[in-house]
Amino acid sequence: MASVVRASKYRHVFGTTAKREDSFENLRVATSAWDSNFVTANPKYVAVNWAASGGGAFCIVPQALTGKLRGDFPVFSAHQGAVLDTAFSPFDDNVIASAAEDHQVMIWRVPEDLEEREEDVTEPIKVLRGHGRKVGHVAWNPVAEGVLAASSSDNTVRIWDVESAEVRQTLGGFGDTVMSIAWSPDGTQLAATCRDKKLRIFDARTGRVEHEAASHTGIKGSRVVWLGADRLATTGFSRTSGREVWVWDAALAPVTRMDVDTSAGMLMPFYDAGTRVLYVAGKGDGNIRYYEFADDKLHFLSELQSPEPQRGLGVLPRRGIDVPRCEVMRFYKVASNSLVEPISFRVPRKAESFQSDIYPPAHAGCPSLSAEEYFAGKCAQPKMVDMEVIYRDGPLVVGAGAPPVQSSAFVTVSAPVSVSAPVAQRSTPASQQPTPATQSPAPERQSPVSQTRTPASQTQTPASQNQTPQRQPSPAPEPAELISLREETARLQLALNQAQKAATDASTRERTTQQ
């Protein structure tokens, strides 16, 4: 009987590792045994945990500065212990949080003269103190500005208001060290895996444990990632040390359990909500497997195999990918203690226009709530940007100094329907649920931490500040000649951008050689 091949737009997605000259060389990546990604990225920068003596440090390298990094490139150094994790703000590409063994979290702003700077950056803009032991992970809220979760070896996760440097909630009840944390897409819940072999979901604002379940039975660590609003995936080990991927519903009832292999390294999960593809990469091996999540099942698509093992991986936000070349995901692989390689995953299409079927709206990098609104109990969905804007204008950079985004670039995305509605309802007390008549936010404040650009539609009236701008429909179809002209202009602009990048890279390499 002939086998039936499952139809999928992403069945032929393939991964390509960047050439040496397009990678980041001459780095000094930290050698800590802590389970960290070691690298994180946004459309402007790549950050790497640094091997520093006498304290902790990390290095931020501009995306355009590929090739060999000069030996005296500045690092961010103020921690008294090794840096274990970093995370760029989703709303300002120039702001980054770092966690370290010195029990502290620090918030930094990348200086404008970073590439020409000779001295290290030693003054963070905020220092968050209060953890009892080393801080292992940091994660920014995807909806509210200036809200940060940090997990510590004191068996707690603290929810910080970054601007005031205050702990607004402490999540406890863990029986051992927290291994990973992940925000729900609407930022109301936080999932966490723990060395006590349990998976928990918290209401991040009340600190209450919404659900708790026994997870992977192996003695090694595990990780968690959200698969949309009402599903989660965890990676871990079985009692016999086999690597596993489990899928859970929002009430932590198991949905799917899948055995992967018997290798020894941790599995690192990364989920692309736009394509609904789960990427699973093993530490210590060179494989990246990817699965399409549909009908509560993980459908295997393909596997990228490399002879070079990966120590860690960072992922680029979708607003930074190369849409004209049909790129759907980009990783940054720690290939050695001195090398970070970009890995691009593409759909094999020869397209001369925007491919709307493989590019649903992506996170726009603009907050939907302020920290005050969030901790007051308000709820909102993330603001989304039409990926055609990325196709036309290139990667979307957000934060202070970034050009404003036109309101027509935003799209309205309705709140996803959860199969476990009671969980979503309990995440905010009923007395605090906003109604259409009372959803106007408080007057907007100017944050010194994340001076995020504000779309024009948010500056009109107070009543419209917290509403996602609607795309204005075109009054009439555009003539074919105008559409053709737009496409030709986009191709020429892309060619110009590539030529400028090549010239910049050549100039950088020449300057490095001369030094």
TORZALUM-713488 format. One line per field, with one value per residue (C-alpha): residue number from 1; x, y, z. Coordinates in Angstrom, 3 decimals, m for minus. Example, Ala and Ser with C-alpha at 12.3 -4.5 7.8 and 13.67 -1.06 7.14 Angstrom:
TORZALUM-713488
seq	c(1; 2);
east	c(12.300; 13.670);
north	c(m4.500; m1.060);
up	c(7.800; 7.140);
end
This chain:
TORZALUM-713488
seq	c(1; 2; 3; 4; 5; 6; 7; 8; 9; 10; 11; 12; 13; 14; 15; 16; 17; 18; 19; 20; 21; 22; 23; 24; 25; 26; 27; 28; 29; 30; 31; 32; 33; 34; 35; 36; 37; 38; 39; 40; 41; 42; 43; 44; 45; 46; 47; 48; 49; 50; 51; 52; 53; 54; 55; 56; 57; 58; 59; 60; 61; 62; 63; 64; 65; 66; 67; 68; 69; 70; 71; 72; 73; 74; 75; 76; 77; 78; 79; 80; 81; 82; 83; 84; 85; 86; 87; 88; 89; 90; 91; 92; 93; 94; 95; 96; 97; 98; 99; 100; 101; 102; 103; 104; 105; 106; 107; 108; 109; 110; 111; 112; 113; 114; 115; 116; 117; 118; 119; 120; 121; 122; 123; 124; 125; 126; 127; 128; 129; 130; 131; 132; 133; 134; 135; 136; 137; 138; 139; 140; 141; 142; 143; 144; 145; 146; 147; 148; 149; 150; 151; 152; 153; 154; 155; 156; 157; 158; 159; 160; 161; 162; 163; 164; 165; 166; 167; 168; 169; 170; 171; 172; 173; 174; 175; 176; 177; 178; 179; 180; 181; 182; 183; 184; 185; 186; 187; 188; 189; 190; 191; 192; 193; 194; 195; 196; 197; 198; 199; 200; 201; 202; 203; 204; 205; 206; 207; 208; 209; 210; 211; 212; 213; 214; 215; 216; 217; 218; 219; 220; 221; 222; 223; 224; 225; 226; 227; 228; 229; 230; 231; 232; 233; 234; 235; 236; 237; 238; 239; 240; 241; 242; 243; 244; 245; 246; 247; 248; 249; 250; 251; 252; 253; 254; 255; 256; 257; 258; 259; 260; 261; 262; 263; 264; 265; 266; 267; 268; 269; 270; 271; 272; 273; 274; 275; 276; 277; 278; 279; 280; 281; 282; 283; 284; 285; 286; 287; 288; 289; 290; 291; 292; 293; 294; 295; 296; 297; 298; 299; 300; 301; 302; 303; 304; 305; 306; 307; 308; 309; 310; 311; 312; 313; 314; 315; 316; 317; 318; 319; 320; 321; 322; 323; 324; 325; 326; 327; 328; 329; 330; 331; 332; 333; 334; 335; 336; 337; 338; 339; 340; 341; 342; 343; 344; 345; 346; 347; 348; 349; 350; 351; 352; 353; 354; 355; 356; 357; 358; 359; 360; 361; 362; 363; 364; 365; 366; 367; 368; 369; 370; 371; 372; 373; 374; 375; 376; 377; 378; 379; 380; 381; 382; 383; 384; 385; 386; 387; 388; 389; 390; 391; 392; 393; 394; 395; 396; 397; 398; 399; 400; 401; 402; 403; 404; 405; 406; 407; 408; 409; 410; 411; 412; 413; 414; 415; 416; 417; 418; 419; 420; 421; 422; 423; 424; 425; 426; 427; 428; 429; 430; 431; 432; 433; 434; 435; 436; 437; 438; 439; 440; 441; 442; 443; 444; 445; 446; 447; 448; 449; 450; 451; 452; 453; 454; 455; 456; 457; 458; 459; 460; 461; 462; 463; 464; 465; 466; 467; 468; 469; 470; 471; 472; 473; 474; 475; 476; 477; 478; 479; 480; 481; 482; 483; 484; 485; 486; 487; 488; 489; 490; 491; 492; 493; 494; 495; 496; 497; 498; 499; 500; 501; 502; 503; 504; 505; 506; 507; 508; 509; 510; 511; 512; 513; 514; 515);
east	c(0.000; 1.407; 2.257; 0.517; 2.786; 1.342; 0.933; 2.702; 4.032; 7.103; 7.824; 10.862; 12.298; 16.080; 18.821; 22.070; 25.060; 26.676; 30.108; 33.086; 33.258; 29.597; 30.059; 31.415; 34.989; 37.664; 35.139; 35.728; 32.528; 32.050; 32.655; 30.177; 28.436; 25.133; 22.341; 22.194; 21.905; 25.131; 23.963; 20.976; 20.175; 17.935; 17.955; 20.782; 23.073; 24.311; 25.191; 27.491; 28.341; 32.026; 34.859; 36.165; 38.560; 37.899; 34.163; 31.460; 31.005; 29.228; 29.936; 27.525; 28.532; 26.689; 25.038; 27.062; 30.405; 30.985; 34.396; 37.162; 36.401; 39.229; 40.998; 40.199; 36.481; 34.582; 32.606; 29.868; 31.484; 30.076; 28.992; 31.165; 30.344; 30.069; 27.227; 24.834; 22.110; 21.213; 18.007; 17.348; 14.238; 11.502; 10.579; 14.009; 16.864; 19.363; 18.355; 19.522; 19.243; 22.001; 21.889; 24.922; 26.330; 26.623; 22.853; 22.096; 20.284; 21.571; 19.867; 22.103; 21.741; 24.036; 26.084; 25.774; 29.550; 29.934; 31.820; 34.414; 34.605; 37.858; 36.946; 34.543; 30.968; 30.861; 27.767; 24.379; 21.283; 19.550; 20.665; 18.019; 19.019; 17.131; 17.854; 19.383; 21.603; 22.853; 20.384; 20.234; 17.614; 15.949; 12.924; 11.067; 7.289; 6.094; 3.229; 4.059; 6.947; 9.596; 8.390; 11.093; 11.094; 14.287; 14.841; 17.359; 18.985; 17.203; 14.253; 12.199; 11.245; 10.828; 8.754; 10.419; 9.165; 12.391; 11.851; 11.303; 13.728; 11.106; 9.985; 6.262; 5.739; 7.718; 6.841; 7.702; 6.866; 9.774; 11.459; 14.795; 16.562; 14.451; 15.731; 13.811; 11.035; 8.709; 6.006; 2.635; 1.959; m0.294; 2.163; m0.304; 1.192; 4.672; 5.613; 8.653; 10.475; 12.378; 14.972; 12.306; 10.869; 7.703; 6.197; 4.262; 2.163; 1.854; m0.361; 2.517; 0.645; m0.858; 1.961; m0.540; 0.290; m2.393; m1.334; 1.371; 2.241; 4.939; 7.172; 10.182; 11.526; 15.211; 17.782; 18.978; 17.371; 14.383; 13.080; 9.669; 8.255; 4.698; 3.076; 0.544; m2.004; m3.078; m0.330; 3.198; 6.149; 8.842; 12.115; 13.864; 14.974; 13.277; 14.225; 16.485; 18.182; 16.403; 15.671; 11.980; 9.578; 6.207; 3.243; 0.816; m2.468; m2.969; m4.190; m0.963; m2.608; m0.241; m1.259; 1.666; 4.820; 7.644; 10.971; 13.825; 17.064; 19.487; 22.135; 23.387; 23.017; 20.083; 17.412; 16.806; 13.266; 12.404; 8.896; 8.029; 4.422; 4.081; 4.833; 3.820; 7.146; 9.003; 12.794; 14.606; 18.398; 20.669; 23.536; 26.773; 25.595; 25.129; 21.495; 18.508; 15.224; 12.064; 8.417; 5.188; 2.667; m0.862; m3.852; m2.051; 0.694; 4.307; 4.809; 8.463; 9.610; 13.349; 16.675; 19.764; 22.903; 26.308; 29.647; 30.218; 28.472; 26.552; 27.097; 24.165; 21.703; 20.084; 17.107; 16.402; 12.940; 10.795; 10.878; 14.582; 14.532; 15.249; 11.724; 12.656; 14.775; 11.926; 13.757; 11.460; 13.923; 17.486; 19.601; 22.978; 25.007; 27.871; 30.044; 33.175; 34.604; 35.510; 32.899; 29.197; 27.597; 24.247; 22.004; 19.229; 16.111; 14.312; 11.351; 12.688; 10.757; 11.836; 9.536; 9.493; 6.699; 5.647; 4.613; 1.709; 0.844; 4.067; 4.333; 1.494; 1.832; 4.733; 5.417; 5.829; 8.205; 5.775; 4.292; 0.563; 0.635; 2.721; 4.049; 1.415; m1.400; m0.047; 0.284; m3.124; m4.616; m5.162; m4.802; m3.890; m2.650; 0.780; 0.840; 1.516; 3.106; 2.309; 5.331; 4.901; 6.383; 9.510; 9.569; 9.406; 11.557; 13.899; 14.361; 12.258; 14.441; 12.680; 13.611; 15.216; 16.476; 14.548; 12.277; 8.576; 6.281; 3.236; m0.064; m1.038; 1.788; m0.035; m2.685; m5.428; m5.162; m8.030; m7.284; m6.728; m9.440; m8.087; m9.253; m8.949; m10.815; m10.852; m7.064; m7.203; m10.073; m8.279; m5.136; m6.808; m9.304; m12.807; m12.905; m9.871; m10.984; m11.158; m14.382; m14.714; m15.909; m13.008; m10.085; m8.482; m4.970; m3.437; m1.439; 1.683; 4.965; 8.416; 10.575; 14.330; 14.889; 13.051; 12.202; 10.188; 8.959; 5.219; 3.088; 1.273; m2.108; m1.101; m0.544; m3.979; m6.287; m5.926; m8.775; m6.838; m3.462; m4.034; m5.752; m3.974; m4.096; m6.198; m4.852; m6.743; m8.324; m7.449; m10.362; m9.839; m7.572; m4.241; m3.526; m1.282; 1.311; 1.561; 1.912; 4.672; 6.418; 6.260; 7.794; 10.565; 11.283; 11.459; 13.938; 16.132; 16.028; 17.044; 19.935; 21.050; 20.901; 22.961; 25.547; 25.806; 26.219; 28.941; 30.776; 30.502; 31.784; 34.711; 35.599; 35.410; 37.662; 40.172; 40.216; 40.677; 43.557; 45.291; 45.014);
north	c(0.000; 3.384; 5.728; 9.083; 12.117; 14.789; 18.121; 21.080; 24.429; 23.826; 20.203; 21.218; 23.863; 23.491; 24.939; 26.497; 27.394; 30.737; 30.912; 31.664; 35.295; 35.779; 34.304; 35.852; 34.795; 35.493; 35.404; 34.129; 32.278; 31.340; 27.716; 27.559; 24.222; 26.007; 25.090; 28.302; 29.225; 31.303; 33.570; 35.804; 38.064; 40.772; 42.579; 44.906; 42.848; 39.434; 38.980; 36.232; 35.179; 36.034; 34.076; 36.710; 36.405; 38.161; 38.676; 38.261; 39.810; 39.458; 40.899; 42.536; 42.528; 44.472; 42.217; 43.793; 43.196; 39.642; 38.055; 38.253; 40.501; 42.777; 41.685; 44.817; 44.958; 46.289; 43.967; 44.694; 44.076; 44.901; 41.533; 40.037; 36.489; 34.704; 35.824; 32.905; 34.337; 37.422; 38.584; 41.554; 43.600; 42.785; 46.484; 48.150; 46.569; 48.652; 47.281; 43.947; 42.146; 39.968; 37.405; 36.166; 34.137; 37.279; 37.046; 40.132; 41.073; 44.087; 46.127; 47.740; 50.172; 49.596; 52.772; 54.311; 54.295; 50.597; 49.689; 52.471; 52.265; 51.124; 50.929; 48.389; 49.272; 49.113; 51.138; 49.387; 51.581; 49.385; 46.797; 44.399; 43.028; 40.599; 37.057; 34.825; 32.797; 32.860; 33.986; 31.501; 32.762; 36.025; 36.492; 39.680; 39.806; 39.722; 42.194; 44.613; 47.053; 46.790; 43.519; 40.893; 37.361; 36.026; 32.549; 31.846; 28.904; 30.031; 28.085; 31.143; 33.145; 36.879; 39.187; 42.597; 46.063; 47.135; 50.887; 50.981; 48.055; 46.460; 42.854; 42.813; 39.074; 36.052; 32.625; 29.822; 26.248; 24.740; 21.721; 22.348; 24.559; 26.092; 24.819; 27.017; 29.612; 30.702; 33.398; 32.624; 34.585; 37.082; 37.472; 36.541; 33.154; 31.783; 28.131; 26.685; 23.372; 22.332; 19.800; 18.263; 16.784; 18.867; 21.314; 24.287; 27.105; 30.267; 33.294; 35.752; 38.601; 36.769; 34.244; 31.391; 27.974; 27.410; 23.865; 21.416; 18.029; 15.380; 15.745; 13.918; 11.272; 11.484; 12.960; 15.537; 18.897; 19.866; 22.900; 24.322; 26.446; 27.561; 26.265; 29.066; 30.038; 26.642; 24.131; 23.678; 21.497; 20.223; 18.474; 16.191; 12.643; 9.379; 7.153; 5.232; 8.477; 8.649; 12.138; 13.042; 15.747; 16.001; 18.179; 19.371; 21.220; 24.342; 22.248; 20.189; 17.044; 15.164; 15.395; 13.802; 12.036; 11.416; 9.640; 11.320; 9.365; 8.307; 11.038; 12.659; 16.381; 18.580; 19.250; 22.955; 23.704; 26.801; 27.439; 29.656; 30.697; 32.050; 28.776; 26.545; 24.748; 23.421; 23.267; 20.883; 21.092; 18.887; 20.246; 18.521; 17.286; 19.013; 18.098; 20.429; 18.585; 20.435; 19.448; 21.074; 21.214; 20.522; 18.604; 18.184; 16.201; 16.880; 16.040; 15.525; 17.782; 17.333; 17.545; 19.719; 17.689; 19.212; 17.670; 20.639; 20.197; 23.126; 24.386; 26.747; 28.434; 31.833; 32.704; 35.891; 37.482; 37.137; 40.876; 40.475; 37.609; 37.897; 37.792; 38.425; 35.243; 33.245; 32.838; 31.595; 31.143; 32.081; 30.643; 31.680; 28.596; 28.525; 26.198; 26.522; 28.701; 31.314; 30.988; 31.803; 30.780; 32.009; 29.199; 30.219; 28.103; 28.860; 27.724; 26.766; 29.193; 31.425; 34.257; 37.739; 39.014; 38.765; 35.227; 35.928; 32.237; 31.505; 34.850; 35.512; 38.635; 38.701; 40.336; 44.050; 44.942; 47.494; 47.025; 46.613; 47.545; 49.580; 47.951; 49.778; 48.542; 45.018; 44.765; 46.425; 43.369; 44.515; 41.995; 42.485; 40.554; 41.293; 43.890; 42.318; 43.695; 42.753; 40.832; 42.547; 45.598; 43.541; 42.352; 45.923; 47.795; 45.164; 44.095; 46.033; 47.712; 49.020; 51.293; 54.679; 56.194; 53.762; 55.215; 55.198; 52.523; 53.672; 52.618; 50.835; 48.356; 46.887; 44.224; 43.272; 39.726; 38.413; 36.655; 32.936; 30.609; 28.342; 24.769; 25.235; 28.493; 28.292; 28.709; 31.876; 33.186; 32.560; 34.370; 37.684; 38.134; 38.862; 42.148; 43.303; 42.225; 45.263; 46.010; 47.871; 50.929; 50.957; 49.832; 53.227; 53.086; 55.437; 58.387; 57.095; 57.577; 58.016; 55.069; 55.618; 51.903; 51.275; 54.410; 52.434; 54.146; 54.757; 54.310; 57.416; 55.972; 55.772; 59.505; 60.697; 60.281; 58.565; 56.196; 54.782; 54.305; 50.670; 49.557; 47.757; 49.936; 48.546; 48.323; 50.723; 48.841; 50.022; 51.946; 50.264; 47.613; 48.973; 48.840; 46.003; 48.518; 50.073; 46.659; 45.756; 49.059; 48.466; 45.007; 46.355; 49.097; 46.488; 44.391; 47.417; 48.464; 44.958; 44.969; 48.376; 47.170; 44.093; 46.195; 48.599; 45.674; 44.157; 47.487; 47.881; 44.336; 44.904; 48.155; 46.468; 43.601; 46.046; 48.106; 44.965; 43.805; 47.152; 47.032);
up	c(0.000; m1.003; 1.852; 2.017; 2.307; 4.555; 2.765; 4.368; 3.179; 5.336; 4.403; 2.337; 4.685; 4.735; 6.927; 5.725; 7.900; 7.080; 5.529; 7.721; 6.619; 7.550; 11.040; 14.237; 15.006; 17.605; 20.457; 23.983; 24.802; 28.445; 29.421; 32.300; 32.883; 33.568; 31.147; 29.137; 25.473; 25.748; 22.888; 22.172; 19.227; 17.804; 14.421; 15.582; 17.795; 18.872; 22.565; 23.876; 27.439; 27.806; 29.393; 31.807; 34.730; 38.011; 37.471; 34.868; 31.448; 28.138; 24.712; 22.255; 18.583; 15.850; 13.271; 10.451; 12.203; 10.966; 10.568; 13.159; 16.112; 17.153; 20.315; 22.342; 21.522; 24.577; 26.835; 29.372; 32.721; 36.173; 37.596; 40.328; 39.204; 35.874; 33.604; 33.114; 30.865; 28.823; 27.132; 24.845; 25.538; 22.996; 22.856; 22.614; 20.683; 22.663; 26.088; 27.492; 30.832; 32.283; 35.101; 36.991; 39.844; 42.012; 42.809; 40.679; 37.500; 35.591; 32.882; 30.260; 27.379; 24.414; 23.738; 20.293; 19.798; 20.636; 17.462; 17.868; 21.666; 23.286; 26.989; 28.491; 29.456; 33.267; 34.245; 33.991; 34.020; 36.601; 39.163; 40.484; 43.889; 46.090; 44.938; 47.570; 45.263; 41.673; 39.004; 36.153; 33.686; 32.675; 30.392; 29.387; 29.369; 25.727; 26.258; 29.099; 28.974; 31.667; 33.257; 33.740; 35.201; 36.781; 38.213; 40.944; 42.662; 45.834; 44.330; 43.404; 40.338; 40.860; 38.681; 38.487; 37.628; 35.948; 36.041; 39.800; 40.392; 42.649; 43.001; 42.276; 42.793; 43.991; 42.616; 45.029; 45.868; 43.946; 45.479; 43.789; 41.257; 38.474; 35.109; 32.647; 32.478; 29.663; 29.409; 27.859; 24.641; 26.466; 29.341; 32.096; 32.967; 33.502; 33.008; 34.777; 34.859; 37.949; 39.002; 41.261; 38.001; 38.031; 35.551; 36.936; 35.527; 37.634; 37.499; 37.232; 38.949; 41.914; 42.342; 42.572; 41.129; 38.499; 37.620; 38.595; 37.107; 37.277; 34.234; 32.783; 35.142; 34.182; 36.551; 34.009; 33.397; 31.270; 29.391; 28.530; 25.694; 24.881; 21.675; 21.359; 23.999; 25.318; 24.599; 25.947; 25.022; 27.359; 26.608; 29.054; 29.781; 30.618; 33.536; 31.145; 29.949; 26.601; 25.281; 25.084; 23.891; 25.612; 24.635; 27.323; 27.366; 29.489; 32.426; 32.216; 30.973; 28.624; 24.956; 23.096; 24.192; 21.747; 22.169; 20.288; 20.839; 23.564; 23.276; 26.462; 25.718; 26.728; 24.116; 23.465; 22.157; 20.098; 18.776; 15.817; 16.374; 12.827; 11.072; 14.028; 13.741; 16.789; 16.443; 18.784; 19.002; 21.062; 23.118; 22.293; 18.897; 15.553; 14.895; 14.704; 14.166; 13.305; 13.568; 12.461; 15.300; 14.048; 15.400; 18.740; 17.036; 16.156; 12.478; 11.615; 8.763; 8.458; 10.257; 9.847; 10.524; 11.110; 12.119; 14.429; 17.811; 19.248; 22.796; 22.609; 20.264; 20.081; 17.897; 15.942; 16.337; 13.211; 12.604; 11.763; 9.268; 5.528; 4.079; 0.390; 0.491; 2.086; 5.388; 8.159; 11.035; 11.923; 14.702; 16.057; 16.915; 19.414; 17.342; 19.501; 22.260; 19.649; 16.886; 16.488; 13.190; 11.811; 10.531; 8.148; 7.532; 4.262; 2.235; m1.231; m3.396; m6.242; m5.327; m6.768; m4.549; m0.921; 0.063; 2.402; 2.851; 4.767; 6.579; 9.019; 11.217; 13.674; 17.033; 16.317; 19.149; 20.625; 24.114; 24.577; 28.270; 30.668; 33.826; 35.932; 33.722; 33.766; 37.548; 37.936; 36.231; 32.652; 29.835; 26.190; 23.198; 21.667; 18.906; 15.539; 12.391; 8.809; 7.500; 4.147; 5.861; 6.639; 3.028; 1.766; 4.299; 5.724; 9.384; 11.889; 14.521; 17.620; 20.503; 21.015; 17.766; 15.553; 12.847; 13.760; 12.381; 10.441; 11.999; 8.775; 9.413; 12.413; 12.118; 14.523; 15.831; 17.923; 21.193; 20.605; 21.847; 24.567; 24.937; 28.690; 29.221; 33.030; 33.114; 31.084; 33.142; 36.420; 35.318; 36.182; 39.003; 37.745; 39.588; 37.619; 34.154; 31.851; 29.995; 26.708; 28.588; 31.053; 28.967; 28.499; 29.939; 32.457; 31.112; 29.416; 31.221; 29.715; 30.723; 31.091; 30.521; 27.276; 25.316; 22.813; 19.704; 19.714; 16.595; 15.449; 16.293; 19.965; 20.301; 19.244; 22.230; 25.596; 24.685; 21.754; 23.379; 24.318; 21.119; 18.309; 15.172; 12.358; 8.828; 6.600; 3.685; 0.258; m1.344; m4.713; m6.261; m7.456; m11.202; m12.352; m13.573; m10.105; m8.460; m10.915; m10.219; m6.470; m6.861; m9.076; m6.539; m3.751; m5.767; m6.476; m2.825; m1.770; m4.233; m2.931; 0.680; m0.166; m1.994; 0.948; 3.361; 1.173; 1.053; 4.824; 5.407; 3.051; 4.809; 8.207; 7.129; 5.645; 8.843; 10.949; 8.730; 9.026; 12.816);
end
